Amino acid sequence: MFKKDDDYQGGGETIIARGVKLEGDFKSEGNVVVEGEVNGTLTAGNDLRVSEGAAINANVKTENAVVAGEINGNVKVKDKLELLATAKVNGDVNTKVLSITPGAIVNGKIAMGGEEKVAEAAQKTTKRETKKSAKAIEPEEIEL
């Protein structure tokens, strides 16, 4: 999943080492490896790896991801998300391909199939909910 520096355009690999706490909006055009803690938002232009013991308290957006640590926030992965046995995600997941190793925990909604499929499903759900609420409204009698 992770490519050599010569295989992609953009920034190199950024490592947020164990013991490092990053606060704010973090954006990288290259690969990102999180071994420490991130609070805010995290955007990786290529691949993201969250090591065991790492904590991300942020919404995450990336191309591909391998997670062994903890993410508290929504996760949007354009292609493939791999959750290893020690992974814990507390938030909604949106990805094209999802791989979950037994032991991994996800507390949130999971949407798969790419952005177009997710948007289409959301529209259908909204239409269904609108129809249900319209049927639930009973006309009231007015006394004169």
C-alpha atoms as an extended CHARMM CRD file, in Angstrom:
* protein
*
       144  EXT
         1         1  MET       CA              0.0000000000        0.0000000000        0.0000000000  PROA      1               0.0000000000
         2         2  PHE       CA              2.7680000000        2.4740000000        0.8260000000  PROA      2               0.0000000000
         3         3  LYS       CA              4.7850000000        3.5230000000       -2.1780000000  PROA      3               0.0000000000
         4         4  LYS       CA              8.4070000000        4.5280000000       -2.5030000000  PROA      4               0.0000000000
         5         5  ASP       CA              9.0800000000        8.2730000000       -2.7690000000  PROA      5               0.0000000000
         6         6  ASP       CA              9.7360000000        7.9090000000       -6.5220000000  PROA      6               0.0000000000
         7         7  ASP       CA              6.3010000000        6.3310000000       -7.1270000000  PROA      7               0.0000000000
         8         8  TYR       CA              4.1640000000        9.4030000000       -6.4450000000  PROA      8               0.0000000000
         9         9  GLN       CA              4.1710000000       13.1220000000       -6.8730000000  PROA      9               0.0000000000
        10        10  GLY       CA              3.9000000000       15.4580000000       -3.9250000000  PROA      10              0.0000000000
        11        11  GLY       CA              5.4740000000       15.5730000000       -0.4900000000  PROA      11              0.0000000000
        12        12  GLY       CA              7.5410000000       12.9020000000        1.1730000000  PROA      12              0.0000000000
        13        13  GLU       CA              6.6290000000       10.8600000000        4.2250000000  PROA      13              0.0000000000
        14        14  THR       CA              5.7450000000       12.6730000000        7.4460000000  PROA      14              0.0000000000
        15        15  ILE       CA              6.1200000000       10.8280000000       10.7410000000  PROA      15              0.0000000000
        16        16  ILE       CA              4.3660000000       12.0480000000       13.8580000000  PROA      16              0.0000000000
        17        17  ALA       CA              6.5100000000       10.1120000000       16.3140000000  PROA      17              0.0000000000
        18        18  ARG       CA              5.5130000000        8.4700000000       19.5940000000  PROA      18              0.0000000000
        19        19  GLY       CA              5.4400000000       11.1220000000       22.2930000000  PROA      19              0.0000000000
        20        20  VAL       CA              4.5880000000       13.9220000000       19.8230000000  PROA      20              0.0000000000
        21        21  LYS       CA              1.2460000000       15.7020000000       20.2340000000  PROA      21              0.0000000000
        22        22  LEU       CA              0.0480000000       17.6970000000       17.2160000000  PROA      22              0.0000000000
        23        23  GLU       CA             -2.8690000000       20.1320000000       17.5870000000  PROA      23              0.0000000000
        24        24  GLY       CA             -4.6320000000       21.9300000000       14.7440000000  PROA      24              0.0000000000
        25        25  ASP       CA             -5.2910000000       21.2830000000       11.0690000000  PROA      25              0.0000000000
        26        26  PHE       CA             -2.6280000000       19.0380000000        9.5560000000  PROA      26              0.0000000000
        27        27  LYS       CA             -2.3440000000       18.5570000000        5.7830000000  PROA      27              0.0000000000
        28        28  SER       CA              0.2840000000       16.6430000000        3.8210000000  PROA      28              0.0000000000
        29        29  GLU       CA              0.4880000000       15.8620000000        0.1180000000  PROA      29              0.0000000000
        30        30  GLY       CA              2.5270000000       12.7320000000        0.8340000000  PROA      30              0.0000000000
        31        31  ASN       CA              2.2770000000        9.7550000000        3.1680000000  PROA      31              0.0000000000
        32        32  VAL       CA              1.6510000000       10.2450000000        6.8790000000  PROA      32              0.0000000000
        33        33  VAL       CA              2.6140000000        7.8750000000        9.6980000000  PROA      33              0.0000000000
        34        34  VAL       CA              1.0360000000        8.6090000000       13.0780000000  PROA      34              0.0000000000
        35        35  GLU       CA              2.7130000000        7.0520000000       16.1030000000  PROA      35              0.0000000000
        36        36  GLY       CA              1.8190000000        9.8700000000       18.5320000000  PROA      36              0.0000000000
        37        37  GLU       CA             -1.3390000000       11.9660000000       18.9490000000  PROA      37              0.0000000000
        38        38  VAL       CA             -3.2010000000       14.2740000000       16.5480000000  PROA      38              0.0000000000
        39        39  ASN       CA             -6.0260000000       16.6290000000       17.6090000000  PROA      39              0.0000000000
        40        40  GLY       CA             -7.8800000000       18.6990000000       14.9980000000  PROA      40              0.0000000000
        41        41  THR       CA             -8.1450000000       17.5710000000       11.3670000000  PROA      41              0.0000000000
        42        42  LEU       CA             -5.8050000000       15.3530000000        9.3810000000  PROA      42              0.0000000000
        43        43  THR       CA             -5.5660000000       15.2080000000        5.5830000000  PROA      43              0.0000000000
        44        44  ALA       CA             -3.0380000000       12.9520000000        3.8580000000  PROA      44              0.0000000000
        45        45  GLY       CA             -2.7450000000       13.2710000000        0.0880000000  PROA      45              0.0000000000
        46        46  ASN       CA             -1.5700000000        9.6920000000       -0.3220000000  PROA      46              0.0000000000
        47        47  ASP       CA             -1.4550000000        7.0340000000        2.3930000000  PROA      47              0.0000000000
        48        48  LEU       CA             -1.9950000000        7.1360000000        6.1440000000  PROA      48              0.0000000000
        49        49  ARG       CA             -0.6970000000        4.6340000000        8.6860000000  PROA      49              0.0000000000
        50        50  VAL       CA             -1.8830000000        4.8380000000       12.2870000000  PROA      50              0.0000000000
        51        51  SER       CA              0.3860000000        2.7250000000       14.4910000000  PROA      51              0.0000000000
        52        52  GLU       CA             -0.7060000000        0.7200000000       17.5250000000  PROA      52              0.0000000000
        53        53  GLY       CA             -0.8420000000        3.0410000000       20.5290000000  PROA      53              0.0000000000
        54        54  ALA       CA             -1.3800000000        6.1470000000       18.3600000000  PROA      54              0.0000000000
        55        55  ALA       CA             -4.4650000000        8.3470000000       18.8710000000  PROA      55              0.0000000000
        56        56  ILE       CA             -6.1630000000       10.6160000000       16.3610000000  PROA      56              0.0000000000
        57        57  ASN       CA             -8.9050000000       12.8810000000       17.7240000000  PROA      57              0.0000000000
        58        58  ALA       CA             -9.8030000000       14.3980000000       14.3950000000  PROA      58              0.0000000000
        59        59  ASN       CA            -11.7030000000       13.9510000000       11.1760000000  PROA      59              0.0000000000
        60        60  VAL       CA             -9.4480000000       12.1330000000        8.7240000000  PROA      60              0.0000000000
        61        61  LYS       CA             -9.2970000000       12.3050000000        4.9300000000  PROA      61              0.0000000000
        62        62  THR       CA             -6.8190000000       10.2770000000        2.8490000000  PROA      62              0.0000000000
        63        63  GLU       CA             -6.3180000000        8.1300000000       -0.2490000000  PROA      63              0.0000000000
        64        64  ASN       CA             -5.5750000000        4.8180000000        1.5730000000  PROA      64              0.0000000000
        65        65  ALA       CA             -5.1680000000        3.9510000000        5.2450000000  PROA      65              0.0000000000
        66        66  VAL       CA             -3.9230000000        1.1740000000        7.5170000000  PROA      66              0.0000000000
        67        67  VAL       CA             -5.0720000000        1.6260000000       11.1130000000  PROA      67              0.0000000000
        68        68  ALA       CA             -3.7480000000       -0.2200000000       14.1760000000  PROA      68              0.0000000000
        69        69  GLY       CA             -4.3630000000        2.6230000000       16.6550000000  PROA      69              0.0000000000
        70        70  GLU       CA             -7.4040000000        4.6970000000       17.6300000000  PROA      70              0.0000000000
        71        71  ILE       CA             -9.3430000000        7.2890000000       15.6230000000  PROA      71              0.0000000000
        72        72  ASN       CA            -12.0270000000        9.4220000000       17.2730000000  PROA      72              0.0000000000
        73        73  GLY       CA            -13.6360000000       11.2330000000       14.3570000000  PROA      73              0.0000000000
        74        74  ASN       CA            -15.0740000000       10.6010000000       10.9190000000  PROA      74              0.0000000000
        75        75  VAL       CA            -12.8410000000        8.7880000000        8.4420000000  PROA      75              0.0000000000
        76        76  LYS       CA            -13.0440000000        9.3720000000        4.6870000000  PROA      76              0.0000000000
        77        77  VAL       CA            -10.7720000000        7.1360000000        2.5980000000  PROA      77              0.0000000000
        78        78  LYS       CA            -10.9550000000        7.4570000000       -1.1840000000  PROA      78              0.0000000000
        79        79  ASP       CA             -9.7690000000        3.9230000000       -1.9780000000  PROA      79              0.0000000000
        80        80  LYS       CA             -8.9090000000        1.2980000000        0.6860000000  PROA      80              0.0000000000
        81        81  LEU       CA             -9.1790000000        1.3030000000        4.4740000000  PROA      81              0.0000000000
        82        82  GLU       CA             -7.5860000000       -1.5560000000        6.4000000000  PROA      82              0.0000000000
        83        83  LEU       CA             -8.3970000000       -1.9430000000       10.1040000000  PROA      83              0.0000000000
        84        84  LEU       CA             -5.9820000000       -4.2210000000       11.9500000000  PROA      84              0.0000000000
        85        85  ALA       CA             -6.8750000000       -6.2250000000       15.0870000000  PROA      85              0.0000000000
        86        86  THR       CA             -5.9010000000       -3.4280000000       17.4960000000  PROA      86              0.0000000000
        87        87  ALA       CA             -7.7580000000       -0.6710000000       15.5850000000  PROA      87              0.0000000000
        88        88  LYS       CA            -10.5870000000        1.3010000000       17.1640000000  PROA      88              0.0000000000
        89        89  VAL       CA            -12.6490000000        3.8200000000       15.1790000000  PROA      89              0.0000000000
        90        90  ASN       CA            -15.2790000000        5.9540000000       16.9090000000  PROA      90              0.0000000000
        91        91  GLY       CA            -16.9190000000        7.7930000000       14.0260000000  PROA      91              0.0000000000
        92        92  ASP       CA            -18.4550000000        7.3090000000       10.6210000000  PROA      92              0.0000000000
        93        93  VAL       CA            -16.4220000000        5.5750000000        7.9130000000  PROA      93              0.0000000000
        94        94  ASN       CA            -16.6720000000        6.3350000000        4.1980000000  PROA      94              0.0000000000
        95        95  THR       CA            -14.4800000000        4.2540000000        1.8780000000  PROA      95              0.0000000000
        96        96  LYS       CA            -14.5090000000        2.3630000000       -1.3910000000  PROA      96              0.0000000000
        97        97  VAL       CA            -12.9150000000       -0.8490000000       -0.0260000000  PROA      97              0.0000000000
        98        98  LEU       CA            -12.9060000000       -1.9180000000        3.6330000000  PROA      98              0.0000000000
        99        99  SER       CA            -10.8670000000       -4.6840000000        5.2640000000  PROA      99              0.0000000000
       100       100  ILE       CA            -11.5130000000       -5.4550000000        8.9390000000  PROA      100             0.0000000000
       101       101  THR       CA             -9.3170000000       -7.8860000000       10.8500000000  PROA      101             0.0000000000
       102       102  PRO       CA            -11.0990000000       -9.7290000000       13.7010000000  PROA      102             0.0000000000
       103       103  GLY       CA            -10.6360000000       -7.7340000000       16.9050000000  PROA      103             0.0000000000
       104       104  ALA       CA            -10.9500000000       -4.3090000000       15.2640000000  PROA      104             0.0000000000
       105       105  ILE       CA            -13.7510000000       -2.0930000000       16.6130000000  PROA      105             0.0000000000
       106       106  VAL       CA            -15.9130000000        0.3580000000       14.6640000000  PROA      106             0.0000000000
       107       107  ASN       CA            -18.5320000000        2.4900000000       16.4370000000  PROA      107             0.0000000000
       108       108  GLY       CA            -20.2700000000        4.4740000000       13.7070000000  PROA      108             0.0000000000
       109       109  LYS       CA            -21.9070000000        4.2250000000       10.3120000000  PROA      109             0.0000000000
       110       110  ILE       CA            -20.0530000000        2.5690000000        7.4460000000  PROA      110             0.0000000000
       111       111  ALA       CA            -20.6250000000        3.6920000000        3.8490000000  PROA      111             0.0000000000
       112       112  MET       CA            -18.8640000000        1.8950000000        1.0110000000  PROA      112             0.0000000000
       113       113  GLY       CA            -18.6340000000        2.0900000000       -2.7480000000  PROA      113             0.0000000000
       114       114  GLY       CA            -17.0810000000        5.4900000000       -3.3330000000  PROA      114             0.0000000000
       115       115  GLU       CA            -18.3930000000        9.0270000000       -2.9720000000  PROA      115             0.0000000000
       116       116  GLU       CA            -21.0260000000        8.7240000000       -5.7240000000  PROA      116             0.0000000000
       117       117  LYS       CA            -22.6200000000        5.6310000000       -4.1370000000  PROA      117             0.0000000000
       118       118  VAL       CA            -22.6400000000        7.2550000000       -0.6860000000  PROA      118             0.0000000000
       119       119  ALA       CA            -24.2870000000       10.4370000000       -2.0240000000  PROA      119             0.0000000000
       120       120  GLU       CA            -26.8760000000        8.3370000000       -3.8890000000  PROA      120             0.0000000000
       121       121  ALA       CA            -27.6770000000        6.2990000000       -0.7620000000  PROA      121             0.0000000000
       122       122  ALA       CA            -28.0030000000        9.4680000000        1.3290000000  PROA      122             0.0000000000
       123       123  GLN       CA            -30.5080000000       10.9170000000       -1.1540000000  PROA      123             0.0000000000
       124       124  LYS       CA            -32.5750000000        7.7140000000       -1.0760000000  PROA      124             0.0000000000
       125       125  THR       CA            -32.5760000000        7.6900000000        2.7300000000  PROA      125             0.0000000000
       126       126  THR       CA            -33.6810000000       11.3340000000        2.8670000000  PROA      126             0.0000000000
       127       127  LYS       CA            -36.5270000000       10.6610000000        0.3930000000  PROA      127             0.0000000000
       128       128  ARG       CA            -37.6420000000        7.6130000000        2.4260000000  PROA      128             0.0000000000
       129       129  GLU       CA            -37.5940000000        9.5780000000        5.6920000000  PROA      129             0.0000000000
       130       130  THR       CA            -39.5780000000       12.4040000000        4.0710000000  PROA      130             0.0000000000
       131       131  LYS       CA            -42.2420000000        9.9580000000        2.8590000000  PROA      131             0.0000000000
       132       132  LYS       CA            -42.4530000000        8.3440000000        6.3180000000  PROA      132             0.0000000000
       133       133  SER       CA            -42.8510000000       11.6800000000        8.0950000000  PROA      133             0.0000000000
       134       134  ALA       CA            -45.4520000000       12.8240000000        5.5550000000  PROA      134             0.0000000000
       135       135  LYS       CA            -47.5150000000        9.6590000000        6.1940000000  PROA      135             0.0000000000
       136       136  ALA       CA            -47.2130000000       10.0930000000        9.9540000000  PROA      136             0.0000000000
       137       137  ILE       CA            -48.9040000000       13.5030000000        9.9410000000  PROA      137             0.0000000000
       138       138  GLU       CA            -52.6180000000       13.1340000000       10.5760000000  PROA      138             0.0000000000
       139       139  PRO       CA            -55.0020000000       15.9310000000        9.6340000000  PROA      139             0.0000000000
       140       140  GLU       CA            -56.5060000000       17.6800000000       12.6270000000  PROA      140             0.0000000000
       141       141  GLU       CA            -60.1990000000       18.3430000000       13.0320000000  PROA      141             0.0000000000
       142       142  ILE       CA            -61.1310000000       21.9310000000       13.6370000000  PROA      142             0.0000000000
       143       143  GLU       CA            -64.1990000000       22.6680000000       15.7470000000  PROA      143             0.0000000000
       144       144  LEU       CA            -66.1420000000       25.8270000000       15.0910000000  PROA      144             0.0000000000
